[in-house]
Amino acid sequence: MTRAPARTWTQLKPARRAAIPEGLWLRCPQCAKMIYRRRMEANLHVCPECEHHFRIGAVERVQQLADSGTFVRMFDDLKPGDPLKFTDLKSYRKRIVSEQAKTGQLDAIQAGELFIKGRQAMVSCLDLRFMMGSMGSVVGETITRSIEHATARDLPLIIVSCSGGARMQESGLSLMQMAKTSAALARHDNAGGLFISVLTDPTTGGVTASFAMLGDVIIAEPKALIGFAGPRVIQQTIRQELPEGFQRSEFLMNAGLVDRVVSRHDLRSEIARFIDYAGK
């Protein structure tokens, strides 16, 4: 009887486990638990453990709001210019080209008509991935055209805000968008139009100081940061401790600045309900 040859130590080593593909799991910034990315995405980009609402882009937002196949994009031919020839660490023109290549978008907004649970509406969604959703001339013009289209067609208007504020590279031109959008909303209101403003994390700066807070109904996602200046700047300025939850959705609702805090899972139903209440 022949004896099997003895195996060496290297032959006895267990096979190395296959590497886990990068990005398959992520850690929730609120509850610190590891989440399977596809499970989180299937849950509308909400943590299944603690309901933390992850930030999403305009494309995902439109997909979540619109009835399947009903979104018709509009005003998508507007491109940002560089009339001031602005340069910081790099030129504004190069920054725009870089952002367009990264996101596949011409600027930080998508707008168009859609149906939400069978209700026709006009929507504009800011995109945080493009220069922090900052409001330059293209964003302001797109929102203004959306408002005017909603007024002319007697459609409910929905604007989903997600922005760091006015775009500094366009200086005074970006600040003019605050007045332009607000004036268009005043005409929409005078015509009896409905405007539902949806505030997501974060909504700050000149966006908060203009159209975002002018809604007939103001809805906010849970724990969204909403304000003009950030809490750290305010605390350094007034040299006082800020209350817990300061500038978050729930705090603002208790202060009367937000009408309702709505989970992303219920957002379509709430918007449809408000459209019905307004008789649109």
Number of C-alpha atoms within 10 A of each C-alpha: 3 4 5 6 6 7 8 8 7 7 9 8 8 7 7 6 6 6 6 8 7 7 8 10 15 14 13 20 11 13 12 11 13 13 16 15 16 11 14 20 14 10 15 18 20 20 24 17 14 12 17 19 23 16 17 16 19 24 14 15 19 20 14 16 19 22 17 12 9 15 21 12 14 17 16 15 8 14 13 16 14 13 11 12 11 14 13 8 6 9 13 20 16 11 16 19 12 13 17 16 11 11 15 10 18 19 26 26 29 24 25 21 21 22 19 21 15 11 17 20 23 26 29 27 25 27 28 22 21 23 18 17 27 29 30 26 22 22 29 25 17 22 28 21 18 25 30 19 17 23 23 12 12 17 22 24 26 23 22 23 30 33 29 24 26 29 22 14 21 21 13 13 18 22 21 15 25 21 15 16 24 19 16 19 25 14 14 22 16 10 12 12 22 25 26 22 23 26 27 26 23 22 27 25 20 23 26 24 18 19 25 24 22 17 20 15 17 19 26 29 21 20 20 22 24 28 23 17 15 15 17 10 10 14 12 10 9 9 9 9 11 13 8 8 12 16 21 20 28 22 17 21 17 11 10 10 14 22 18 20 20 18 18 22 13 9 18 17 15 16 23 18 14 17 21 11 9 12 9 15
